[in-house]
């Protein structure tokens, strides 16, 4: 066994919880990696709701998904703070990659205020045993503020209602990503 980096470990966790027919959210679509992964997990009977403020991210993801031939994804070109307006179904899981679009404009970043609103919305929609994954990339201007506020928020979730895991490499330099998993009890 080899310890997995945060992004890969997020998929390991999701693949153990999410199954065919489930409803899930990709709160930060980016280049569609997680969106496509979730689309395959929930299969044709499930639904993936994807959110991104950048039109480029939505367009890249649409192209990527057209190759998979799974028509179970609805993409929204809006920020994840709008989840409650667009998602009415209960969800089995959600994933966030916080930071900026790799290869994109580094000035367009996720912000703690909108991220906390989005996490709260996902918690309200989350079914029992459902999971929310947060991968925090914070080595950019504004990233450490978001990391600190998000970690403070999840550390204060009621332990009777949620289990919260933090997964990170503690001996790596250059701000290695942190994975947070929240499971509803």
C-alpha positions as a LaTeX table, in Angstrom:
\begin{tabular}{lrrr}
\hline
Residue & $x$ (\AA) & $y$ (\AA) & $z$ (\AA) \\
\hline
Unk1 & 0.00 & 0.00 & 0.00 \\
Unk2 & 1.16 & 3.52 & $-0.79$ \\
Unk3 & $-0.25$ & 6.61 & 0.94 \\
Unk4 & $-2.36$ & 8.53 & $-1.54$ \\
Unk5 & $-2.19$ & 12.27 & $-2.15$ \\
Unk6 & $-5.28$ & 14.20 & $-1.06$ \\
Unk7 & $-6.93$ & 14.38 & $-4.48$ \\
Unk8 & $-6.59$ & 10.66 & $-5.15$ \\
Unk9 & $-7.67$ & 9.82 & $-1.60$ \\
Unk10 & $-10.81$ & 11.91 & $-2.13$ \\
Unk11 & $-11.76$ & 9.52 & $-4.95$ \\
Unk12 & $-10.98$ & 6.49 & $-2.78$ \\
Unk13 & $-13.35$ & 7.74 & $-0.09$ \\
Unk14 & $-16.06$ & 8.71 & $-2.57$ \\
Unk15 & $-15.89$ & 5.33 & $-4.30$ \\
Unk16 & $-16.59$ & 3.65 & $-0.96$ \\
Unk17 & $-19.66$ & 5.78 & $-0.21$ \\
Unk18 & $-21.25$ & 6.82 & $-3.52$ \\
Unk19 & $-23.09$ & 4.22 & $-5.61$ \\
Unk20 & $-25.20$ & 3.93 & $-8.73$ \\
Unk21 & $-28.39$ & 5.98 & $-8.46$ \\
Unk22 & $-27.07$ & 8.50 & $-5.94$ \\
Unk23 & $-27.30$ & 12.29 & $-6.20$ \\
Unk24 & $-24.05$ & 14.23 & $-5.73$ \\
Unk25 & $-22.61$ & 17.73 & $-6.08$ \\
Unk26 & $-19.32$ & 18.85 & $-7.56$ \\
Unk27 & $-19.16$ & 22.30 & $-5.98$ \\
Unk28 & $-16.06$ & 23.37 & $-7.94$ \\
Unk29 & $-16.17$ & 21.79 & $-11.40$ \\
Unk30 & $-12.78$ & 23.04 & $-12.61$ \\
Unk31 & $-11.58$ & 20.88 & $-15.50$ \\
Unk32 & $-14.19$ & 18.19 & $-14.83$ \\
Unk33 & $-12.01$ & 15.50 & $-13.25$ \\
Unk34 & $-14.23$ & 15.05 & $-10.18$ \\
Unk35 & $-17.39$ & 15.66 & $-12.20$ \\
Unk36 & $-16.56$ & 12.82 & $-14.58$ \\
Unk37 & $-15.51$ & 10.55 & $-11.71$ \\
Unk38 & $-18.79$ & 11.19 & $-9.87$ \\
Unk39 & $-20.79$ & 10.77 & $-13.08$ \\
Unk40 & $-19.36$ & 7.28 & $-13.51$ \\
Unk41 & $-19.99$ & 6.39 & $-9.85$ \\
Unk42 & $-23.65$ & 7.40 & $-9.86$ \\
Unk43 & $-24.14$ & 5.94 & $-13.34$ \\
Unk44 & $-27.14$ & 6.67 & $-15.55$ \\
Unk45 & $-29.61$ & 6.36 & $-12.66$ \\
Unk46 & $-27.92$ & 9.03 & $-10.54$ \\
Unk47 & $-27.43$ & 12.75 & $-10.87$ \\
Unk48 & $-24.41$ & 15.06 & $-10.63$ \\
Unk49 & $-24.91$ & 18.76 & $-10.04$ \\
Unk50 & $-21.81$ & 20.77 & $-11.01$ \\
Unk51 & $-21.05$ & 24.39 & $-10.12$ \\
Unk52 & $-18.34$ & 26.77 & $-11.30$ \\
Unk53 & $-18.14$ & 30.55 & $-11.68$ \\
Unk54 & $-15.85$ & 30.26 & $-14.70$ \\
Unk55 & $-17.45$ & 29.66 & $-18.09$ \\
Unk56 & $-14.17$ & 28.07 & $-19.28$ \\
Unk57 & $-14.48$ & 25.44 & $-16.55$ \\
Unk58 & $-18.05$ & 24.62 & $-17.56$ \\
Unk59 & $-17.10$ & 24.41 & $-21.25$ \\
Unk60 & $-14.06$ & 22.18 & $-20.60$ \\
Unk61 & $-16.19$ & 19.89 & $-18.44$ \\
Unk62 & $-19.00$ & 19.67 & $-21.01$ \\
Unk63 & $-16.47$ & 18.52 & $-23.63$ \\
Unk64 & $-14.99$ & 16.00 & $-21.23$ \\
Unk65 & $-18.39$ & 14.59 & $-20.29$ \\
Unk66 & $-19.57$ & 14.31 & $-23.90$ \\
Unk67 & $-16.90$ & 11.64 & $-24.41$ \\
Unk68 & $-18.16$ & 9.56 & $-21.46$ \\
Unk69 & $-21.70$ & 9.30 & $-22.90$ \\
Unk70 & $-23.26$ & 9.59 & $-19.46$ \\
Unk71 & $-26.04$ & 12.16 & $-19.51$ \\
Unk72 & $-26.51$ & 12.43 & $-15.77$ \\
Unk73 & $-24.82$ & 15.77 & $-15.10$ \\
Unk74 & $-26.33$ & 19.24 & $-14.83$ \\
Unk75 & $-23.78$ & 22.05 & $-14.93$ \\
Unk76 & $-24.39$ & 25.54 & $-13.55$ \\
Unk77 & $-22.19$ & 28.51 & $-14.42$ \\
Unk78 & $-22.69$ & 30.08 & $-10.98$ \\
Unk79 & $-20.79$ & 30.07 & $-7.70$ \\
Unk80 & $-21.27$ & 27.21 & $-5.26$ \\
Unk81 & $-22.88$ & 29.62 & $-2.77$ \\
Unk82 & $-26.01$ & 29.21 & $-4.95$ \\
Unk83 & $-26.40$ & 25.46 & $-4.36$ \\
Unk84 & $-29.64$ & 25.86 & $-2.38$ \\
Unk85 & $-31.26$ & 27.70 & $-5.30$ \\
Unk86 & $-30.49$ & 24.92 & $-7.79$ \\
Unk87 & $-30.48$ & 21.62 & $-5.88$ \\
Unk88 & $-33.69$ & 20.40 & $-4.27$ \\
Unk89 & $-32.85$ & 16.68 & $-4.09$ \\
Unk90 & $-31.26$ & 15.16 & $-1.03$ \\
Unk91 & $-27.64$ & 14.30 & $-1.79$ \\
Unk92 & $-25.38$ & 11.38 & $-0.94$ \\
Unk93 & $-22.17$ & 13.33 & $-1.37$ \\
Unk94 & $-20.39$ & 16.48 & $-2.46$ \\
Unk95 & $-16.84$ & 17.42 & $-3.35$ \\
Unk96 & $-15.01$ & 20.75 & $-3.27$ \\
Unk97 & $-11.54$ & 21.56 & $-4.59$ \\
Unk98 & $-10.77$ & 24.92 & $-3.05$ \\
Unk99 & $-8.32$ & 27.36 & $-4.59$ \\
Unk100 & $-8.13$ & 28.28 & $-8.27$ \\
Unk101 & $-8.57$ & 26.56 & $-11.62$ \\
Unk102 & $-5.28$ & 24.85 & $-12.50$ \\
Unk103 & $-3.86$ & 26.57 & $-15.56$ \\
Unk104 & $-6.49$ & 29.29 & $-15.23$ \\
Unk105 & $-6.59$ & 32.81 & $-13.86$ \\
Unk106 & $-5.02$ & 32.66 & $-10.39$ \\
Unk107 & $-6.91$ & 35.80 & $-9.40$ \\
Unk108 & $-10.20$ & 33.88 & $-9.55$ \\
Unk109 & $-10.20$ & 31.87 & $-6.33$ \\
Unk110 & $-12.72$ & 30.31 & $-4.01$ \\
Unk111 & $-13.53$ & 32.58 & $-1.08$ \\
Unk112 & $-14.20$ & 31.55 & 2.52 \\
Unk113 & $-17.52$ & 33.38 & 2.78 \\
Unk114 & $-19.06$ & 31.66 & $-0.26$ \\
Unk115 & $-17.42$ & 28.33 & 0.56 \\
Unk116 & $-18.94$ & 28.25 & 4.06 \\
Unk117 & $-22.39$ & 29.07 & 2.60 \\
Unk118 & $-21.95$ & 26.20 & 0.12 \\
Unk119 & $-20.79$ & 23.73 & 2.78 \\
Unk120 & $-23.80$ & 24.63 & 4.95 \\
Unk121 & $-26.13$ & 24.07 & 1.98 \\
Unk122 & $-24.58$ & 20.65 & 1.32 \\
Unk123 & $-24.87$ & 19.71 & 4.99 \\
Unk124 & $-28.60$ & 20.54 & 4.89 \\
Unk125 & $-29.09$ & 18.41 & 1.77 \\
Unk126 & $-26.87$ & 15.53 & 2.93 \\
Unk127 & $-28.46$ & 12.16 & 3.69 \\
Unk128 & $-27.42$ & 10.06 & 6.68 \\
Unk129 & $-24.03$ & 8.40 & 5.98 \\
Unk130 & $-23.49$ & 10.80 & 3.10 \\
Unk131 & $-20.10$ & 12.46 & 2.73 \\
Unk132 & $-18.70$ & 15.85 & 1.83 \\
Unk133 & $-15.08$ & 16.05 & 0.71 \\
Unk134 & $-13.11$ & 19.29 & 0.84 \\
Unk135 & $-9.67$ & 19.42 & $-0.75$ \\
Unk136 & $-7.99$ & 22.63 & 0.37 \\
Unk137 & $-5.31$ & 24.10 & $-1.87$ \\
Unk138 & $-4.03$ & 27.14 & $-0.01$ \\
Unk139 & $-0.59$ & 28.07 & $-1.33$ \\
Unk140 & $-1.86$ & 31.18 & $-3.11$ \\
Unk141 & $-2.86$ & 34.68 & $-1.95$ \\
Unk142 & $-6.07$ & 34.35 & 0.06 \\
Unk143 & $-5.71$ & 30.58 & 0.37 \\
Unk144 & $-4.56$ & 30.47 & 3.97 \\
Unk145 & $-7.48$ & 32.65 & 5.09 \\
Unk146 & $-9.93$ & 30.26 & 3.43 \\
Unk147 & $-8.13$ & 27.21 & 4.85 \\
Unk148 & $-8.24$ & 28.61 & 8.39 \\
Unk149 & $-11.91$ & 29.62 & 8.24 \\
Unk150 & $-13.00$ & 26.32 & 6.67 \\
Unk151 & $-11.02$ & 24.24 & 9.17 \\
Unk152 & $-12.41$ & 26.28 & 12.05 \\
Unk153 & $-15.95$ & 25.79 & 10.71 \\
Unk154 & $-15.67$ & 21.99 & 10.31 \\
Unk155 & $-13.89$ & 21.53 & 13.66 \\
Unk156 & $-16.94$ & 23.05 & 15.32 \\
Unk157 & $-19.53$ & 20.78 & 13.69 \\
Unk158 & $-21.55$ & 18.84 & 16.28 \\
Unk159 & $-19.79$ & 15.50 & 16.80 \\
Unk160 & $-23.15$ & 13.88 & 17.52 \\
Unk161 & $-24.27$ & 14.73 & 13.98 \\
Unk162 & $-21.04$ & 14.56 & 11.96 \\
Unk163 & $-17.71$ & 12.76 & 11.87 \\
Unk164 & $-14.93$ & 14.97 & 10.49 \\
Unk165 & $-11.61$ & 13.62 & 9.22 \\
Unk166 & $-8.53$ & 15.67 & 8.32 \\
Unk167 & $-5.98$ & 13.98 & 6.04 \\
Unk168 & $-2.69$ & 15.65 & 5.21 \\
Unk169 & 1.00 & 15.06 & 4.83 \\
Unk170 & 2.75 & 16.86 & 7.67 \\
Unk171 & 6.34 & 16.57 & 6.47 \\
Unk172 & 5.91 & 18.15 & 3.03 \\
Unk173 & 6.83 & 21.71 & 2.12 \\
Unk174 & 5.02 & 24.21 & $-0.11$ \\
Unk175 & 1.57 & 23.93 & 1.45 \\
Unk176 & 0.50 & 20.38 & 0.55 \\
Unk177 & $-3.27$ & 20.02 & 0.04 \\
Unk178 & $-5.43$ & 19.09 & 3.00 \\
Unk179 & $-8.37$ & 16.73 & 2.62 \\
Unk180 & $-11.34$ & 17.07 & 4.95 \\
Unk181 & $-14.13$ & 14.49 & 4.93 \\
Unk182 & $-17.43$ & 15.18 & 6.71 \\
Unk183 & $-19.83$ & 12.27 & 7.16 \\
Unk184 & $-23.36$ & 12.73 & 8.45 \\
Unk185 & $-24.30$ & 10.33 & 11.23 \\
\hline
\end{tabular}
